[in-house]
Amino acid sequence: MGFILLLLWGTPQAAQPVILVLGDSLSSAYGMDREQGWVQLMQSKLQQEDYPHQVVNASIAGETTAGGLARIDSLLERNQPQLVIVELGGNDGLRGLTLSQIEQNVSAITRRIVAAGASTLLAEIYLPPNYGVAYTRQFREIFNTVADQEHVELLPFLLADVATSAEYMQDDGVHPNTIAQPVILDNVWRSLQPLLTE
């Protein structure tokens, strides 16, 4: 009986449109309880605003664009999302992967989503300045380029008003803390809300 209930709990109801979040540690509530992360806060806000959407968080700490590309087809088939928020690329950049490979992977992910009939909200990610002016600028441009080429919506810098404030960051200086999560949600919501009625 418990197994059946678990299956029902973990499976989106057919009548509810699904928002799938494909991300890394910035979306997986790294360093905190999952309920404190911006993705879970988004589910609560959707309910408060009387939206019927169910959020499925497929984010994994340490995920790369290659990993996301490897998983996206099965995630699309299993969840049948109406909309997918893609928040990937940071780990690729921190590892110094080639910009062309990152762009190819992000483009491929968005194409798979579009082909499945879902909308895409592509989150813009920045790298720390110590990676060099040229690399960080070109990295940032990837998301704008892909959004334009693949005709998907761009979510401007996910960590706006967060990344530059020590009070919003964990001790590692890389991951946002619990008090930053509502700020991140506000950043996401501004781009997400117009897509909910399309």
C-alpha positions, 0 to 999 in steps of 0.5 A, spaced: 500 500 500 505 504 501 509 503 495 502 504 491 501 511 495 509 513 493 508 512 486 501 516 486 505 521 490 511 521 485 507 521 478 504 528 476 496 528 475 494 528 468 490 534 469 495 538 472 500 542 467 507 540 469 513 545 469 519 541 469 526 544 472 532 541 469 538 544 473 544 543 477 546 545 484 543 552 484 536 549 483 537 543 487 537 546 494 544 545 495 546 546 502 539 546 505 533 542 505 529 541 499 523 545 501 527 551 502 529 552 495 527 556 490 523 551 486 519 548 492 518 556 493 515 556 486 510 551 487 507 554 493 507 561 489 503 557 484 498 554 488 497 561 492 496 564 485 491 559 483 495 556 478 494 549 477 501 547 475 505 542 478 513 542 479 517 537 477 524 538 480 529 534 476 535 538 478 542 535 480 548 538 484 554 538 479 549 537 473 552 539 466 549 540 460 552 534 457 548 530 463 542 534 462 542 532 454 543 525 456 537 525 461 532 530 457 528 525 453 526 520 458 524 526 463 520 529 457 517 522 456 515 521 463 513 528 465 510 531 459 511 538 461 508 544 458 514 548 460 521 546 462 526 551 465 533 550 463 538 552 468 545 549 466 552 551 464 555 553 470 559 547 472 561 546 464 564 553 465 567 552 472 571 546 469 573 550 463 569 546 457 569 549 450 564 554 449 562 551 443 561 544 446 557 548 451 553 552 446 551 545 442 549 542 448 544 547 450 542 548 443 540 541 443 537 541 449 532 546 447 531 543 441 529 536 444 524 540 448 521 544 443 520 538 439 516 535 444 511 541 444 513 544 451 515 551 452 522 553 454 525 558 459 532 558 458 536 561 465 542 566 463 548 564 468 554 568 469 561 565 471 565 568 477 570 574 474 576 570 476 575 566 469 577 572 465 574 577 462 573 574 455 571 567 457 566 570 462 563 574 457 563 569 451 560 564 456 554 569 458 553 570 451 551 563 449 544 563 453 542 569 449 545 566 442 541 560 443 535 563 446 535 567 439 537 562 435 532 556 438 526 562 439 525 560 446 524 565 452 531 567 456 530 568 463 535 574 465 541 572 470 538 567 475 542 570 481 541 577 479 541 581 486 544 575 489 551 573 487 554 580 488 551 580 496 555 576 501 549 575 505 546 571 500 551 566 499 553 560 503 560 560 506 563 557 499 561 563 496 558 559 490 551 557 492 546 561 494 543 560 501 536 560 504 535 567 505 537 568 497 531 563 495 525 568 495 530 573 491 531 568 486 524 566 485 522 573 484 527 573 478 524 567 475 517 569 476 518 575 472 519 571 466 515 565 468 508 568 469 507 571 462 508 564 460 503 560 464 497 563 460 500 561 453 
